[in-house]
Amino acid sequence: MEGVPHPIPRTVEEVFTDFKGRRAGLIKALTTDVEKFYQQCDPEKENLCLYGFPNETWEVNLPVEEVPPELPEPALGINFARDGMQEKDWLSLVAVHSDSWLLAVAFYFGARFGFGKNERKRLFQMINDLPTIFELVTGSAKQSKDQPAAHNNGSKCKSSGKSRQSESQAKGMKMSAPPKEEDESGEEEEDEDDEQGATCGACGDNYGTDEFWICCDMCERWFHGKCVKITPAKAEHIKQYKCPSCSNKRVRV
């Protein structure tokens, strides 16, 4: 991430040029350099992020230590989900988060240098004229309207389905699904809202009843077992589970 400092974009055109450069680097990582990218995202390592740079290069590295960071940070811990799903689904998931990060960086510059309504609109229109990284990685540009949650489907379809659900339900609170209200007939709607509001702290996908989840005893966030490499069998032997982020914080403090 270090190296030669990049010039700070201050106009709509400069921010868009910065956006295109970072986007090109991320596209390389997820298409032409995918084998190298895959190897660098070792699940046995600490939380890793995929960075794109204005000079059209990319890098897999640890998140910056400064708080708050100078720029918005990419999705944390993409390497933990690598072996829990098929490669194409994992790449699609990383692509979705990369698209989100690019927009965050572009509009960070816009906010920092006081872009007005018309400037923000012009910047977004320029960005929106380009296909998203997700569309390029999956080839789903024409299918996006029919499949608005394609990345969610990709990350969920690789779990072992009902067998994990029944297995997790039989093994106690730590391995149960994210908490919801008691299943009273008068509270069904509230239950549904709770379920829809629960998201994985690693990949950001919503709660699904056919998946195994585990809760961090430190930050109390829920995670797909596959995203943090915890199986129902392994969870049986964990007295106090700490997610990768909490484990990482203890090491660094």
C-alpha positions in Angstrom: 0.0 0.0 0.0 2.9 2.3 0.6 5.4 3.3 -2.1 5.1 6.3 -4.3 2.4 8.6 -3.0 -0.5 9.2 -5.4 -1.7 12.7 -6.2 -4.9 13.7 -4.3 -7.7 14.2 -6.8 -9.6 17.5 -6.2 -11.9 17.9 -9.3 -14.6 15.7 -10.7 -12.4 14.7 -13.6 -9.4 13.9 -11.3 -11.6 11.8 -9.0 -13.0 9.9 -11.9 -9.5 9.2 -13.2 -8.5 8.0 -9.8 -11.7 5.8 -9.8 -10.8 4.3 -13.2 -7.3 3.5 -12.2 -8.3 1.7 -9.0 -11.0 -0.1 -10.8 -8.6 -1.3 -13.5 -6.3 -2.7 -10.8 -9.1 -4.5 -9.1 -10.4 -6.0 -12.4 -6.9 -7.3 -13.1 -6.8 -9.0 -9.7 -10.2 -10.7 -10.2 -9.7 -11.7 -13.9 -6.3 -11.8 -15.5 -4.3 -12.1 -12.3 -6.9 -14.3 -10.5 -4.5 -17.2 -9.8 -2.0 -14.9 -8.1 -4.8 -13.2 -6.2 -6.3 -16.5 -5.1 -2.9 -17.7 -3.7 -2.3 -14.5 -1.8 -5.6 -14.8 0.0 -4.5 -17.6 2.3 -7.3 -18.2 5.0 -4.5 -19.1 7.5 -3.3 -15.5 7.4 -4.7 -12.5 9.3 -7.5 -10.3 8.0 -6.6 -9.3 4.4 -8.0 -6.6 2.1 -7.8 -6.1 -1.7 -6.6 -2.7 -2.6 -6.7 -1.1 -6.0 -4.5 1.9 -6.8 -4.8 4.8 -9.3 -1.8 3.5 -11.3 -4.0 0.4 -12.3 -2.2 -2.0 -9.9 -3.6 -4.1 -7.0 -2.4 -5.5 -3.7 -3.6 -7.9 -1.0 -2.5 -6.6 2.4 -3.4 -6.1 6.0 -5.7 -3.1 6.8 -4.1 0.1 7.8 -3.6 0.5 11.5 -4.5 4.2 11.8 -7.9 5.0 13.1 -9.7 6.5 11.3 -7.9 5.6 8.1 -6.9 8.3 5.6 -9.2 6.7 3.0 -12.2 4.3 3.4 -10.9 0.8 3.8 -11.9 -2.2 1.6 -13.8 -5.2 3.0 -11.9 -6.9 5.8 -11.0 -10.6 5.9 -11.8 -11.6 2.3 -9.3 -14.4 2.7 -11.4 -16.2 5.4 -14.2 -16.9 2.9 -12.0 -18.2 0.2 -12.2 -22.0 0.9 -15.8 -22.0 2.1 -17.3 -21.5 -1.3 -16.6 -22.2 -5.0 -14.0 -19.9 -6.5 -16.3 -18.1 -8.9 -18.7 -17.3 -6.1 -15.9 -16.1 -3.9 -14.6 -13.9 -6.7 -18.1 -12.5 -7.2 -18.4 -11.7 -3.5 -15.1 -9.9 -3.5 -16.1 -8.0 -6.7 -19.3 -6.7 -5.0 -17.3 -5.4 -2.1 -14.8 -3.9 -4.4 -17.5 -2.0 -6.2 -18.7 -0.6 -2.9 -15.2 0.4 -1.9 -14.6 2.3 -5.2 -17.8 4.3 -4.7 -16.8 5.0 -1.1 -13.4 6.3 -2.1 -14.7 8.5 -4.9 -17.4 10.1 -2.8 -14.9 10.5 0.1 -12.9 12.8 -2.2 -16.1 14.5 -3.3 -17.0 15.2 0.4 -13.5 16.2 1.3 -13.2 18.8 -1.4 -16.7 20.1 -1.2 -18.4 18.8 -4.3 -21.8 20.4 -4.8 -25.0 18.6 -5.8 -24.3 19.0 -9.6 -20.7 17.8 -9.2 -21.7 14.7 -7.2 -24.3 14.0 -9.8 -21.9 14.4 -12.7 -19.3 12.2 -10.9 -21.9 9.4 -10.3 -23.1 9.6 -13.9 -19.5 9.2 -15.2 -19.0 6.2 -12.8 -22.4 4.7 -13.7 -21.6 4.7 -17.4 -19.0 2.0 -16.7 -20.0 -1.6 -15.9 -19.4 -2.7 -12.4 -16.6 -5.0 -11.4 -19.2 -7.6 -10.4 -20.8 -7.4 -13.8 -17.4 -7.9 -15.5 -16.4 -10.8 -13.2 -19.7 -12.7 -13.5 -20.8 -11.6 -17.0 -24.2 -10.7 -15.5 -24.6 -7.1 -16.9 -27.8 -8.0 -18.8 -29.1 -10.2 -16.0 -28.6 -7.7 -13.2 -32.3 -6.7 -13.1 -33.4 -10.3 -12.9 -30.8 -11.3 -10.3 -30.4 -8.3 -8.0 -29.0 -10.5 -5.2 -26.7 -12.7 -7.3 -23.8 -12.3 -4.9 -26.0 -13.4 -2.0 -27.0 -16.5 -3.8 -23.4 -17.3 -4.7 -22.3 -17.2 -1.1 -25.2 -19.1 0.3 -25.6 -21.9 -2.1 -22.4 -23.7 -1.1 -23.3 -24.4 2.5 -24.4 -28.0 3.3 -28.0 -26.7 3.6 -30.5 -28.4 5.8 -28.1 -30.9 7.3 -26.1 -28.0 8.8 -29.3 -26.3 10.0 -30.5 -29.4 11.9 -27.0 -30.0 13.2 -26.5 -26.5 14.5 -29.9 -26.4 16.1 -29.0 -29.5 18.2 -25.7 -28.0 19.6 -26.6 -25.0 21.7 -26.7 -21.3 21.6 -23.2 -20.6 20.3 -23.9 -22.5 17.1 -27.5 -21.4 16.7 -28.8 -18.9 14.2 -28.8 -15.2 15.1 -31.1 -14.5 18.0 -34.8 -13.6 17.3 -37.9 -13.1 19.4 -39.9 -16.0 20.7 -41.8 -17.7 18.1 -45.3 -16.6 19.2 -48.0 -16.3 16.5 -48.5 -12.6 17.3 -44.8 -11.8 16.7 -44.2 -13.5 13.4 -43.6 -10.2 11.6 -41.1 -9.1 14.2 -39.3 -12.4 13.8 -39.0 -11.9 10.1 -37.6 -8.4 10.6 -35.0 -9.8 13.0 -33.9 -12.4 10.6 -33.6 -10.0 7.7 -31.6 -7.6 9.8 -28.9 -10.1 10.8 -25.9 -10.0 8.5 -22.6 -11.8 8.5 -19.7 -9.8 10.0 -17.3 -11.1 7.4 -19.1 -11.1 4.0 -22.1 -8.9 4.8 -24.7 -11.3 3.5 -28.1 -11.6 5.3 -29.1 -14.4 7.6 -30.3 -17.6 5.9 -32.0 -20.4 7.8 -30.1 -23.1 5.9 -26.7 -22.0 7.1 -24.5 -22.6 10.1 -23.7 -19.4 12.0 -21.5 -18.6 15.0 -21.4 -15.6 17.4 -18.3 -13.8 18.6 -18.2 -13.7 22.4 -16.3 -10.4 22.3 -18.1 -8.2 19.8 -21.3 -10.2 19.6 -21.4 -10.1 15.8 -22.6 -13.2 13.9 -20.7 -14.9 11.2 -21.2 -17.7 8.6 -19.2 -20.6 9.8 -17.7 -21.0 6.3 -16.5 -17.3 6.3 -14.5 -17.8 9.5 -13.6 -21.4 8.8 -15.5 -22.8 11.8 -17.5 -26.0 11.3 -20.3 -27.3 13.7 -17.9 -30.0 14.9 -15.1 -27.5 15.6 -17.5 -25.2 17.4 -18.4 -27.9 19.9 -14.9 -27.6 21.3 -14.7 -23.8 21.5 -15.5 -22.4 25.0 -15.2 -18.7 24.0 -15.2 -17.9 20.3 -13.3 -14.8 19.1 -13.8 -13.6 15.5 -10.7 -12.8 13.4 -11.1 -9.1 14.0 -11.2 -9.4 17.7 -8.3 -11.8 17.7 -6.4 -9.5 15.5 -7.1 -6.5 17.8 -5.8 -8.4 20.9 -2.5 -9.2 19.0 -2.0 -5.6 17.9 -2.8 -3.8 21.2 
